């Protein structure tokens, strides 16, 4: 694992203290990323996985990818494969350290027997509703289950019947025996095993009982030798039970893992919860988990985000102890910053207005040379056709312009990027008064690169040749939700922006026909775009808008 420059935060400070105190042999540091394979990863998982991975790199330690597959009802191999693909794309290398919680099922059940024999676990016949009623609330203590006083022998017999499938699904649970008066609800005899007669994606029909996450997680960490279990703040109240499990199992008395919590990523104008995302996918409100409007890793990749931009974003937001919300404009800033020097710059007209250059020779076509990226001239040039008829953006013309409008209007002269000066002489309208064409003249002496400097113009506009331009499909995106304040499971479908996707036909330079899937471009003045890998074909390119050119976020904001 490569060495990473030391980054200091409250997590590294805690690790440094553990190293100074010799808490772990040989000053070892071992982290993990434990996704549940019940959906695709999103930008919040990118932050968590990169944090765990970089901590391990920083201390020349080890990093595990572990699938927390303890809930067969919601899990699938599709999600396992997608998670591996996403993490690889993010630059995370788990080498040969790939693990599955399901491979520890036998050990977990053995540890459950140990807890039963120590009088620390019991089989409860209560239904879920009865358990909820007995649990109490934040102001009232819970009540002990009448089954709590079962003998060790009876509990062992019942647990074995649960394990071998002799008891009906949902009829009993195994619970830890802790303290029903604890102010921490997670310590009020939490369930640690339930009965499910179902098929697991990895173990198939081998098991009839499945561990609860809060019980399984500390055991998985301990078995793998994890030193620092980095979790989001929602697990802070679960830490006492994490420690309780490990402190009561004989195998984990030495060097148990330490749980440390950090703030999860919240992003404005987005939907992050996996259950919300899954509902959008299942109800076909979006085009699958990789819909470019989603901030899933696969959605961001398909839209055109780079792994480098996401890494830089996660690095910039840092690690905090309190939850906060990050403006999505900050994420957009980092993709702009990354593509500014990388993406070739081409001309594409999204809302075409025809221009006829009346004094240009009919039938003549000339080719002009343009740089692929003016920020990096070493990338090279390309050639584009120019003739009597061209398209310009409709927004680049105003019949009655306001002050400081320097683009086309009657009597005004502008430069066509890479070509000539033209002046608008006549406006052609249809019978309804809509502008359908401009008649212009050009100055042959003003060709770009000819050294012409007799007069200056304030406006330069982009254009494409009307006869040789290629039709392309453009997908324009707006936020999936315009206002995420108070977004919850009951209202989030009503808050979906119906205008989050707009599909238009545009005209592009012939150069775009060379584009390959996921290749990125800056379309002059229109933003950054990427070739859609799902629907684009060599004959009909489809471009996803990554981000506009204008940013509302600045570093330090």
N, C-alpha and C positions, 0 to 999 in steps of 0.2 A: 504494500500500500504506500503510495507516494506521500512525502512529507508536505504538510500544509502549514502556512504561516500562522503563528499563534494569534488567536482572536480571544479577547478577554470579555467575559460576561459573568453573570451570577452562576451559570452552570460550570464554566471552566474554573471559576473561583472555588466552587465546591469540590471539583475533581482535584484541584491543586492541594486543597486541604487534606483530602483523602490520601494523596500521594505523600504529603509531608508527614502524615500520621501513620503511614505504612498500613493502611486499612486492607489493601489487596497486595498479595505476594507479587514481587518483582515490579511493583508500581504499574500493574497492568490496567488498561482501560479497554472495556469491551462494551459496545453498544449494539442496538438492534433496531430495525424498523419492522413492526408487527402488523401489517394490514390484514383486515378480515376480507376474504375474497367474496364479498357480497355486492360489489359494484366496482366502477372504474375510479381511479384516483383523480382528485381534483387539486387545485393550486394549494390548498391547505396541506394536503399530503406531501406536496413537493417541498414545502417549508420543513415539515417534520422529518421527512426522509433525508433531505440534504443536511439538516442539523445533526442527526445521528451519524451520518456518514462522515461529515467533516470533523466532528469531534473525534471520531476514531482515527482519522487521518492525522489530525493535529497532534495526537499523543502516540502516533505510530502503533495504534492498537488494532483491535479486530472489530469487524462489523458483520452482523448477521442480517439476512433477509429471512423473516419467519412469517409464514402464513398462519394467522390465528383462526384456523378452520374448525371451530368448536360448535358451530351452529349450522347443521346440514340443511335446514329448511331454506336458508337464504343464500347458500354458497354454491359456486359453480366453477368448473375449470376454465370457462371463458374469462372469468375475472382473474384467475391466477395468471393466465397467459397475458392478459392485458396489463396487469400490474408489472410483470417482469419486463414487458416491452417498454412501458413508460419509464421505469426506473433506469433501464439501460440507456434510453434516449436522454434522460437527465444527466447522464454521466456517472451514475452510481454503479460500482463494481463490487458485488458481494463475493466474487471469486467462487470458491467451492463451499461457501457458508450459506447454503440454502436449506431451510428447515420448515417442517410442518408441525403444528401443534398436535395434529391427529396421530403423529407417530409416537406421541407420549401418552396416549390414552391408557395404556396398560399401567404405566407408572403412576399416572394420576389416580386411577382407581385403587392402586395399592396404597397410595398416600391417604386416600379417603378412608380405607380400612384402618390405617394407623390412627387417624383422628378418632374413629369410632372406638377403637380399643382403648384410647386414652380418655374416653368419656367426653370428647370434644365435638362430636357430631352425632346426629340422630335422624331417623327416618320419620317424616311427618306426613300424616294422612290428610292434612288440610288442603282444601282447594285454594286456588290463587286468590279468590275473593276473600276467603276466610283468613288467609295469611296476611292480606292487606289490612283487614280489619283489626287483627291482633297486633299488627306492627306499630300502631299508634301514629303520631304525627310529630311535628316539630315542637309542639307545646305539651303533648301528652305522651307519657311512657307507653311502651308496648306491653302486651300481656304474654306470658309464657304459654306455649302450646301444651295442651294436655298430653301430647305424645312425647314431650321433652324428657320425661322420666322413664322412658323405655330402657330396659336393661341392655347392656352391651351385647349380650348374646342375641337378643331379639333384633337389635339394629343390624347386627352382622348378617343374620338370616334374611331379613327383609332387603338389605342392600344387595345381597347375592341374588335374590329373586328379581330385583330391579335389573341387575346386570345381565342376567340370563334370559330376559324377556318374558318372565313368568307373570309379571304384573302389567295391567293395562297402561297404555300411554296416558301420562298426566295424572295417574292415580296417587302417586307419592313423589316426594322430593327428599333428598338428603340435605340437611341443614347443619351449618356450624352452630355449636352451642357456645354463645359468647355472653351477651348481656342485653336483655330486652329493655333495660332502663337507660341504656347509653344515649347521650345526646346526639351521637352520630348514628343516623338511621342505618348506615351501612354495617354497623356492628350489632344490629338487632337480629341475631341468629339468621344470617343470610343463607339463601339456598346455594348449594354448591354442586348439586347434580339433579338433573331431571330426566324423566323417561320419555324417549322419542322412538317410535317404531317407524323408522324411515331410512332411506338410503343416503349414505355420505359419499361425496364425490371421490374420496380417496379410499376409505375403509369399506365402502359398499354397505352390506347389511350385517357387518360383523358386530356392531355395537347397538345396544338398546338404551344405553344411558350416555348422556353427554354432559361434560362439565360446564358450569357457568363461567363466564369470562373472568370475573373477579377472583375466582379460585384458580383457574387455569393459568392466568397470566404470570403471577409470581413464580409458580412452579416451572413454567417454560423458561423464564429468565434464569432461574437458579440452575436448572439442568444444563443450560447452555453456557453457564459461567459468565453471564452478563454482570458487569459491575455497576453500571449506571443506566437505569431504566427511565428514559426521558419521555414524559407523557404530557399531554395538554392539561390545562387547569381543571377541566371537568373531573379529572381523576384525583384531585387533591384530597377530597373527602373519602376516597376509596383507599388512600395510602395506609391508614391504620389496619384495615383488613389485609392488605398486601403484606404488611409486616407480621401480622398475627399468623397468617398461614405459614410463612417461612420460619417464624420463631417456634412453632409447634411441630415441625417435622424434623426428625433427627438428622437427615442427610444434609440439612442446610444451615447448620449451626455455625459453620465457619464461612466467612466471607460472603454473606448473603448480598444480593444486589440491592442497590439503593435507588428508590424512586425519587425523581426530581421533576417538578411540574413547570411548564412554561405556557405562556399565552398562545392560544390558537390564532390562526389568521382569519380575520373577518374582512371582507372586501365589499365596498359599496356597489349597489346596483347589480348584484349577482345572486345566484342561488348556489349554496355550497353543500347543504346536507344531502347525504347519499340517498336517503329515503325520498327526498323531494326530487332529486335528479332521476331516480329510478321511475318515479311516477310520471315525470315528463317523458321519459323514454317509452315506458310501457303504454302510455296513452297516445303515443305518436304526436305529441305536441312539438317535439323536436325531432331532428333527423338522426336519432341514435345517440349513443354516449359520446360520439366524436362530433356532434353538431358544433360548428364553429362559434355559436352563440354561448355555449357552455364554457365554464372555466375548468372543465376536466382537462387532464394533461393531454389526452388524445384530441380533445376539442381544440385546445390551444395550438397543438402541433398541426392539426389539419387547417386551422385558420391561417397559420403561417408564422406563429411565434417560434423563436429559436430557443434551444435549451440554454444557450449562453445568457439570453435576456432574462429567463426565469431564474437562473442561478444568481445573476446580478441583483435582481429584484429581491429575492429571499435574503441575500447578504445585506442589502441596504435596509430592509425593515428591521433586522436585528432580532434579538431575543428579549422578551419582556416578561415580567411577573404578573402584569395585569392586562386584562382583555381590552382591546381597542379595535377600531375599525380603520382600515387603510383605504384611501381613495383609489378607485380603479385607475384614475389618471396616472398614478405613480407606476403601475404595471405597464401602462401604455407608453410612458416615458422611456422605459428601459428597452422596449422593442424598437422604438424610434432610434434610440441612441445606438443600438446594436446594428441596425440595418442601414444607418446613414452612410456608412463607408463601404458597406458590402453590396447593397442592392443596385443592380443596373437601373438606369433611369431612362424610361421610354415615354413616348407620347401616346396617350389614349384619350379619346373624346367620349365622354359619358352621355352628354346631351347635345347631339350634333346640330349645328346650324351651317348650312351650305354657304360657301363663299366662292364666287366666280371672279377670277382675276382677268378682267376683260382685255387687257393689253398683253397677256401672256400668250405665246404661240399655241394655237390649237394642235392637239396631237403630240405635243412635245412633253417628254418626261426627263427630268434630270435627277441625279442622285446627290444628296448632300451628306457630308460626313458630320457625325455628332459624337461627343464623348459618351461612353457608357455610364460614367459617374464623374462629375466634375470635381468631387472631393478626392478622387484617386484616379488620376489620368493614366496610371500604369495599367489599369484594367483594359484600356484600349478604346477603339471607336467602333461605330457601326454605320451603315448607310441606310438612308431612307428616301423614298421617292417624293418628288415634288412636281406638280403640274398645274394646269389652269384651274382645276376645281379641287377645293379642299374642304374639310370640315373643321370648324372651331367650336369651342364650348359656347353654348347659348348664353351662359352667364358672363362671357367675355365681351358681350355687346349690349349697349344700352342706347336706345334712340334719344332719350333725354337724360343724359348722365348727371349725377351730382358732382359737386366739386371734388377734386382729387381722384376722379375716376380716369385712369390713364390707359384703359384698354380701348377697344373699338367703339366708335360712335361716328355719326355722319361728319365728314370733314377732318377726322383725326387720323393720324398716322401712327402705326405701331410696327414693331419688328416681329416677324414670324420666326420663332426660335430656330436658329441654324440656317435660316433662308434669307428672305428679303424684307425690306420695308414695304408695307402696303397702306393705302389710304382708302377709307370707305367713301364711296361716291353716291350710292343709291341703295335704298331699302325696298325689298320686294315683299308684298303682303298678299295673303289669300283673300277670298271674298269676305271672310269673317274678321279680317283685320289682323290676323296672326302673321308674324314675321317668318318668312320661309326661306329667304335668300338675301345675301348681301352682294352688291356689285362693287368690286374694288379694282384699283390699279396698283401696279408694283413699279418700283424703281430698279431697273436691271443693274445699276451700279452699286447697289447696297447689299449684294450677296455677302452673307456672313463669312468672315475670314479673308475678304478681299482687301482689307485695309481701309475701307471707306470710313471716313471720319468727318465729312463735311457738315453733317448735322446730327443732332441727338434726338432720340425719342425716349419718352418716359416709360412706355409700356412694351413688354414682350409677352407674347401669348403662344401657347402650344397649338398644334394642329396635326391633322393627318391627311394624306392624299385621299380624295374622295373615291377615286377609281381603283386604287390598289390597296386601300386599307382593308383589314380583315375584321369580320364580325366576331365579336367575342361576347361571352356571357359574364356579367359582373354580378356578384352577390354583395350587396351593401348591408352592413349590420348596424343596428342600434342596440342599446342595452336591453337585456332580456326582461329586466324589471326596471322601471324608471325610478321607483321609490321603494326602498327596502325597509323603511321604518315600520316596525311592528309586523314584519313578515312572519307568518307562522303556517302550520299545517292546514289550518282552516281557511286561510285567505290567499295562499300564495298563487293558486291557479287564477284567481280573479285579478291578480296583479301583473300577469304576464303582458308584456307590451305587444299588441297585435301588429305593430310596425317594426318589429325587431329584425325582420328580413325583407329586403326589397331586391328583386331580380330584374335587371335591365339588360338590354342589348347595347353594346358600345362598339366603337370603331377604333382599331389599334393599328400601329405600324406593322408591316410584314414581319419585322424582327421577332414579334411575340410568338410566331408560329414555331419557333425553335424551343419554346419553353417546355420544361419537363415538370412532372409532378413535384409539388412543394417548392419549386423554384420561386424566389422572391424578387419583386420589382418595385421600384418607385415609379408610379405613373405621375408624370409631372403635374404638380399642383393638385392632384386628386388623392394622394396618399400612397401607402404601401399595400401591395397586393401579393397574393401567393396562388400558385396553380393548385386547384382543388384535386386531391388524389382520387376522390371517389367518382366524380362525374365528368371530369375533364377528359377530352380525347384529342389526339393530334389534329383532327379536322375541326373540332369545335372546342377551343380552350375555354375553361371556366375558371374565373379568378375570384378568390375570396378577399374581401377587404380586410386587411390586418388591422390597420389603424389610420386615422387621418394624419395629415402633416402637422397640424397645430396642436400644441400641448397646453393643458390648463394646469399642469403641475411642474414645479421647478425644484431642483435639488435644494434641500434645506427648508422647504415649505412645510 
